[in-house]
């Protein structure tokens, strides 16, 4: 845990130990009680900074919508609803003729460092009955978007999934309405997944900046590879999908998809100089090439100017 905190400090996150946290007026985080998973003071400060001309009522409505009780929804439906709010902002509709409708920006996607990044260790969170203390929680703008569970190096990493994560999802489910990325590590092995990921779908993150690097599975690689500020904001904005099967599945890119798609998008920006040829995006069977296509188009539509049209050709029905 301490090496992980040190890494986040090096990545310019604010870090705070919460073992002896006070509540109410004495709280350093503004939490009224252990049931709170939204840091309202930080969230309000950021929304006011991002939306200086918005009516106060619009800010308060956005906070209310982000933090409202979603326990009647499935965990993944609640998570998707909040994710869409993060990406698109809160749409405030005015009731008066002298005011315009306004969209309240919740995350600054263009300037990652402009957001508020806080890592909390050993924060107590209470569900309907029981209290749990996750190892590390990463808050962006007062919202718990990153969950990290750590084990000692002699413990099997699967125990972090079976014994801890599954229990947390059952006992403090409201924490995971906001979650965008889950990291599990014992210092030697490190894996990345989402709230719907089964153990076999948690994936190693083996490189940080480039496909040319040697593959290396370590706590440092996974933290630097996913939680450096600009990279984390990019991952959340452009590399998450909700796949509608019998049950909705939340997907986050694997490292080779993230690095490869970003490299291909550099080619798209200089498409005229390349005479329309972006090259070949090559990965093995079952490595998620179809998802890579979707990540590519999703980010191109969101981040690059132009009236793009993409044609996707598949060779089997289940890919349609």
KOLVEXLO-218931 format. One record per residue (C-alpha): residue number from 1; residue in one letter; x, y, z. Coordinates in steps of 0.5 Angstrom, whole numbers, plus 500, padded with zeros to 3 digits. Layout:
<rs>
R     n   res     x     y     z
R   NUM     A     X     Y     Z
...
</rs>
This chain:
<rs>
R     n   res     x     y     z
R     1     X   500   500   500
R     2     X   506   505   502
R     3     X   509   504   495
R     4     X   503   505   492
R     5     X   501   512   495
R     6     X   509   514   494
R     7     X   507   513   486
R     8     X   501   517   487
R     9     X   505   522   490
R    10     X   510   522   484
R    11     X   504   523   479
R    12     X   502   529   483
R    13     X   496   527   487
R    14     X   494   529   493
R    15     X   494   523   498
R    16     X   491   523   505
R    17     X   490   517   510
R    18     X   483   516   513
R    19     X   484   511   519
R    20     X   483   517   524
R    21     X   478   521   520
R    22     X   473   525   523
R    23     X   466   527   521
R    24     X   461   533   521
R    25     X   464   539   522
R    26     X   471   536   524
R    27     X   472   532   517
R    28     X   478   534   513
R    29     X   474   531   507
R    30     X   467   534   509
R    31     X   464   527   510
R    32     X   458   528   515
R    33     X   458   520   516
R    34     X   461   514   514
R    35     X   456   513   509
R    36     X   458   518   504
R    37     X   462   516   498
R    38     X   461   523   495
R    39     X   466   529   497
R    40     X   461   534   497
R    41     X   466   540   498
R    42     X   471   538   493
R    43     X   465   537   488
R    44     X   462   543   489
R    45     X   468   547   489
R    46     X   470   544   482
R    47     X   463   545   479
R    48     X   463   552   481
R    49     X   470   553   478
R    50     X   468   549   471
R    51     X   462   553   471
R    52     X   463   560   473
R    53     X   457   563   470
R    54     X   452   558   471
R    55     X   446   559   476
R    56     X   447   557   483
R    57     X   441   552   483
R    58     X   444   549   476
R    59     X   450   547   480
R    60     X   446   544   486
R    61     X   441   540   482
R    62     X   448   537   478
R    63     X   450   535   485
R    64     X   443   532   487
R    65     X   443   528   481
R    66     X   450   526   481
R    67     X   449   524   489
R    68     X   442   521   489
R    69     X   440   514   491
R    70     X   440   509   486
R    71     X   439   503   490
R    72     X   433   501   486
R    73     X   437   500   480
R    74     X   442   495   478
R    75     X   449   496   479
R    76     X   451   497   472
R    77     X   445   501   470
R    78     X   447   506   476
R    79     X   454   506   474
R    80     X   452   507   466
R    81     X   448   513   468
R    82     X   453   516   472
R    83     X   458   515   467
R    84     X   454   519   462
R    85     X   453   524   466
R    86     X   461   525   467
R    87     X   462   525   460
R    88     X   456   529   457
R    89     X   455   534   464
R    90     X   448   535   467
R    91     X   443   538   463
R    92     X   440   544   467
R    93     X   433   546   464
R    94     X   431   553   466
R    95     X   424   555   468
R    96     X   424   562   467
R    97     X   424   566   460
R    98     X   430   570   462
R    99     X   435   564   463
R   100     X   438   559   458
R   101     X   439   552   459
R   102     X   446   550   461
R   103     X   450   544   461
R   104     X   454   543   468
R   105     X   461   541   466
R   106     X   463   535   471
R   107     X   470   533   469
R   108     X   475   538   465
R   109     X   476   533   459
R   110     X   481   538   455
R   111     X   485   540   461
R   112     X   486   534   465
R   113     X   491   537   471
R   114     X   485   542   472
R   115     X   481   537   475
R   116     X   482   535   483
R   117     X   485   529   484
R   118     X   485   526   491
R   119     X   488   519   493
R   120     X   485   516   500
R   121     X   487   510   504
R   122     X   484   506   509
R   123     X   477   510   508
R   124     X   471   507   512
R   125     X   465   506   508
R   126     X   458   504   511
R   127     X   453   500   507
R   128     X   446   499   509
R   129     X   449   494   515
R   130     X   456   493   515
R   131     X   462   498   514
R   132     X   468   496   510
R   133     X   475   500   509
R   134     X   478   499   502
R   135     X   485   500   501
R   136     X   486   506   496
R   137     X   480   510   493
R   138     X   482   515   488
R   139     X   477   521   488
R   140     X   477   526   482
R   141     X   473   532   483
R   142     X   470   529   489
R   143     X   467   522   486
R   144     X   470   516   487
R   145     X   472   513   480
R   146     X   478   509   482
R   147     X   478   503   487
R   148     X   485   499   489
R   149     X   485   493   493
R   150     X   492   491   495
R   151     X   495   484   498
R   152     X   502   482   501
R   153     X   507   479   495
R   154     X   506   472   498
R   155     X   498   472   498
R   156     X   495   470   491
R   157     X   492   476   487
R   158     X   486   472   486
R   159     X   484   473   493
R   160     X   483   481   492
R   161     X   478   479   488
R   162     X   474   473   491
R   163     X   475   475   498
R   164     X   475   483   498
R   165     X   472   486   491
R   166     X   466   481   491
R   167     X   465   483   498
R   168     X   465   490   498
R   169     X   461   490   492
R   170     X   455   487   496
R   171     X   456   491   502
R   172     X   458   498   500
R   173     X   455   498   493
R   174     X   454   505   493
R   175     X   461   506   492
R   176     X   461   502   485
R   177     X   456   507   482
R   178     X   461   512   481
R   179     X   467   507   479
R   180     X   471   507   473
R   181     X   477   503   474
R   182     X   479   497   479
R   183     X   486   496   480
R   184     X   488   489   484
R   185     X   495   488   486
R   186     X   500   484   490
R   187     X   506   488   488
R   188     X   508   483   483
R   189     X   502   481   479
R   190     X   497   487   478
R   191     X   491   487   474
R   192     X   485   492   471
R   193     X   478   491   471
R   194     X   471   494   471
R   195     X   465   493   476
R   196     X   462   487   472
R   197     X   469   484   470
R   198     X   469   477   472
R   199     X   476   474   475
R   200     X   478   472   468
R   201     X   477   478   465
R   202     X   482   482   469
R   203     X   488   484   465
R   204     X   495   485   466
R   205     X   497   492   464
R   206     X   504   491   462
R   207     X   507   498   458
R   208     X   506   505   460
R   209     X   508   509   454
R   210     X   509   505   448
R   211     X   509   498   445
R   212     X   516   498   444
R   213     X   517   498   451
R   214     X   519   491   454
R   215     X   513   488   457
R   216     X   513   488   465
R   217     X   508   486   470
R   218     X   509   491   476
R   219     X   505   495   481
R   220     X   509   501   478
R   221     X   507   500   471
R   222     X   500   499   472
R   223     X   499   505   477
R   224     X   503   510   472
R   225     X   500   506   466
R   226     X   493   508   468
R   227     X   493   513   473
R   228     X   498   518   471
R   229     X   493   524   470
R   230     X   492   525   463
R   231     X   492   518   462
R   232     X   487   516   467
R   233     X   482   522   464
R   234     X   483   519   457
R   235     X   482   512   459
R   236     X   475   514   462
R   237     X   473   519   457
R   238     X   475   515   451
R   239     X   476   507   453
R   240     X   470   505   456
R   241     X   464   501   453
R   242     X   458   498   456
R   243     X   456   492   452
R   244     X   449   490   451
R   245     X   448   483   452
R   246     X   443   479   456
R   247     X   446   483   462
R   248     X   450   489   461
R   249     X   458   489   461
R   250     X   462   494   462
R   251     X   469   494   458
R   252     X   475   498   459
R   253     X   481   498   454
R   254     X   487   493   455
R   255     X   494   496   455
R   256     X   495   494   447
R   257     X   488   497   445
R   258     X   490   504   449
R   259     X   497   504   446
R   260     X   495   502   439
R   261     X   489   506   438
R   262     X   492   513   440
R   263     X   498   511   435
R   264     X   493   510   430
R   265     X   489   516   432
R   266     X   496   520   431
R   267     X   495   518   424
R   268     X   488   520   423
R   269     X   490   527   425
R   270     X   495   527   419
R   271     X   491   523   414
R   272     X   493   527   408
R   273     X   500   527   409
R   274     X   499   519   409
R   275     X   495   519   403
R   276     X   489   516   407
R   277     X   493   510   409
R   278     X   494   509   417
R   279     X   497   503   416
R   280     X   495   496   420
R   281     X   493   495   427
R   282     X   495   488   428
R   283     X   493   484   434
R   284     X   492   476   435
R   285     X   485   473   435
R   286     X   481   474   441
R   287     X   485   480   443
R   288     X   479   485   442
R   289     X   480   488   435
R   290     X   473   489   434
R   291     X   473   493   441
R   292     X   479   497   439
R   293     X   475   499   432
R   294     X   470   502   437
R   295     X   475   506   441
R   296     X   478   509   435
R   297     X   471   511   432
R   298     X   469   513   439
R   299     X   475   518   440
R   300     X   475   520   433
R   301     X   468   523   434
R   302     X   469   526   440
R   303     X   476   529   440
R   304     X   478   530   432
R   305     X   474   536   428
R   306     X   471   533   422
R   307     X   465   530   419
R   308     X   467   523   419
R   309     X   464   517   416
R   310     X   467   510   418
R   311     X   465   503   415
R   312     X   466   497   419
R   313     X   467   490   416
R   314     X   466   484   420
R   315     X   467   477   418
R   316     X   462   473   423
R   317     X   455   475   425
R   318     X   457   475   433
R   319     X   461   481   431
R   320     X   455   485   428
</rs>
